[in-house]
Amino acid sequence: MSRLRVAFMGTSDFAVPALRRVSEVAHTLAVVTQPDRPAGRGHRVAPPPVKVAAENLGLPVLQPERAGERSFRERLRALDLDMIVVAAFGQLLPQRLLDVPRFGCLNIHPSCLPKYRGAAPIQWALWNGDSETAITIMQLDAGEDTGPILAQMAVPIEPTATTPELSRTLAEASADLLASVIVRYPDDPPEPRPQNDAEATHAPRLTKEMGDADWTLDAGSLYGRFRACVPWPGTHTSLPDGSRVTILECEPSDEDRGLDPGSLREDNERLRVQCGVGSLAIMRLRPENRSAMTARDYINGCRGGLPSRFCSAPTPVATE
């Protein structure tokens, strides 16, 4: 175990593998996470995943409402920290907090920085149909993912991966890469490499409107957007009567009959939708105010025959 005295800051499931590895390679004096908040359909107050993991590891937990609070900062200062390690914490940290530990604050970012700075790098990699992403270990500064890079590792994206699946892959990969950086302190720390701001792109949170399907796009692009929108905002479309349908399972195809985008037809056990190029085969869906069902059950339940088409929504603005 490293001699480093560290605090770990994280909140979501993504941060849990990193917390476990940090606790193995350094003296983890505190785990900082967001306060317990209402969650789920019942809105019951629940602890964040990092708190649960920390308690299972026997580590002390701190839950400040705001990480910039002076009382919290002074509490960390009293720990005489060498380093703060941050992973999916959920708040921007002020410079006065970044200055507390001896070697600064390290952060995990799931993209090949400076590409996809922001809150949703995993979703945007899927949205844009990337075949590869990365894990970056960076030195935090007061900007949004602008600090110098300490280590990077490319990670391939499986062609069917959704946001939760890619998140789990990157979380596991980030834990090992982070540990390989931490153990180099204090004797042989990695040389920080400044980011090229001219190459930066932005990855803001997805909006509800981004889940509306635009059937004028090619099937591959639509499928990338579907994968990015799992579980939220989901992928939705509408029928000519205005009722809504949520697409739950689908796959793209090169099959193209040259029909108008959004045209529907039955294809064995699937519902096939014509795209701008190619088509999307739907296996499971959820009509408005109804339960999830297979495409076959949906087709069988269409009184008066299958609707002629799904309606397209305007294409949302892409990432900068």
TAVENSUL-V724542 format. One record per backbone hydrogen bond with DSSP energy under -1.0 kcal/mol. CO is the residue of the C=O (numbers start at 1). NH is the residue of the N-H. E is the energy in kcal/mol with one decimal. If there is no record, write none. Layout:
CO_NH_E / CO_NH_E
//
This chain:
4_27_-2.3 / 5_82_-3.1 / 5_83_-1.6 / 6_29_-2.8 / 7_85_-2.8 / 8_32_-3.6 / 9_87_-2.7 / 11_50_-1.8 / 12_15_-1.2 / 13_16_-1.3 / 15_19_-2.3 / 16_20_-2.2 / 17_21_-2.0 / 18_22_-2.8 / 19_23_-2.3 / 21_25_-1.4 / 22_26_-1.7 / 25_2_-2.8 / 26_28_-1.1 / 27_6_-2.7 / 30_8_-2.5 / 31_62_-2.8 / 32_10_-2.2 / 37_46_-2.5 / 39_44_-1.1 / 40_43_-1.1 / 44_39_-1.9 / 46_37_-1.8 / 48_52_-1.7 / 49_53_-2.3 / 50_54_-2.6 / 51_55_-2.4 / 52_56_-1.8 / 53_57_-1.4 / 54_59_-2.7 / 60_31_-2.3 / 62_33_-2.5 / 66_69_-1.6 / 69_73_-2.3 / 70_74_-2.6 / 71_75_-1.4 / 72_76_-2.0 / 73_77_-2.3 / 74_78_-1.7 / 76_79_-1.4 / 77_80_-1.6 / 81_102_-2.1 / 82_103_-3.8 / 83_7_-1.6 / 84_106_-2.5 / 85_9_-3.3 / 86_108_-1.9 / 88_11_-1.3 / 88_12_-1.2 / 94_97_-1.3 / 94_98_-1.9 / 95_99_-1.7 / 97_100_-1.7 / 101_104_-1.1 / 104_84_-1.6 / 105_140_-3.0 / 106_86_-3.2 / 107_138_-2.5 / 109_111_-1.8 / 109_136_-2.6 / 111_113_-1.5 / 112_115_-2.0 / 114_201_-1.6 / 117_203_-3.6 / 120_124_-2.0 / 121_125_-1.7 / 122_126_-1.6 / 123_127_-2.9 / 124_128_-2.2 / 125_130_-2.5 / 126_129_-1.7 / 131_157_-2.5 / 133_155_-2.5 / 135_153_-2.1 / 136_109_-2.6 / 137_150_-3.3 / 137_151_-1.7 / 138_107_-2.6 / 143_145_-1.1 / 148_139_-2.9 / 149_193_-2.4 / 151_137_-3.0 / 153_135_-2.4 / 155_133_-3.0 / 158_161_-1.7 / 162_166_-2.9 / 163_167_-2.4 / 164_168_-2.0 / 165_169_-1.9 / 166_170_-2.5 / 167_171_-2.5 / 168_172_-2.0 / 169_173_-2.0 / 170_174_-2.6 / 171_175_-1.4 / 172_176_-1.1 / 173_177_-1.9 / 174_178_-2.7 / 175_179_-2.0 / 176_180_-2.0 / 177_181_-1.2 / 178_182_-2.5 / 179_183_-2.1 / 181_184_-1.4 / 182_185_-1.9 / 184_188_-3.1 / 193_149_-3.2 / 196_199_-1.9 / 197_200_-1.4 / 201_117_-2.8 / 203_120_-2.6 / 207_210_-1.0 / 208_211_-1.6 / 209_212_-1.7 / 211_236_-3.4 / 213_313_-1.9 / 214_217_-1.7 / 217_276_-2.6 / 218_222_-2.1 / 219_223_-2.3 / 220_224_-2.1 / 221_225_-1.9 / 222_226_-2.4 / 223_227_-2.4 / 224_228_-1.9 / 225_229_-1.8 / 227_163_-1.8 / 229_234_-2.5 / 235_247_-2.9 / 236_213_-3.0 / 237_245_-2.8 / 238_311_-3.2 / 239_242_-2.6 / 243_239_-2.5 / 244_288_-2.2 / 245_237_-2.4 / 246_286_-2.6 / 249_283_-2.5 / 249_284_-1.5 / 251_281_-2.8 / 253_279_-2.2 / 260_263_-2.2 / 262_310_-2.6 / 263_274_-2.4 / 265_272_-2.7 / 267_270_-2.1 / 270_267_-2.7 / 271_282_-3.1 / 272_265_-1.5 / 273_280_-2.5 / 274_262_-3.3 / 277_219_-2.7 / 278_275_-2.6 / 279_253_-2.1 / 280_273_-2.6 / 281_251_-1.8 / 282_271_-2.1 / 283_295_-2.4 / 284_248_-2.1 / 284_249_-1.8 / 285_293_-2.8 / 286_246_-2.3 / 287_290_-1.8 / 293_285_-2.5 / 294_298_-2.0 / 295_299_-2.8 / 296_300_-2.7 / 297_301_-1.4 / 299_302_-1.3 / 301_303_-1.1 / 302_305_-1.7 / 308_264_-2.4
//
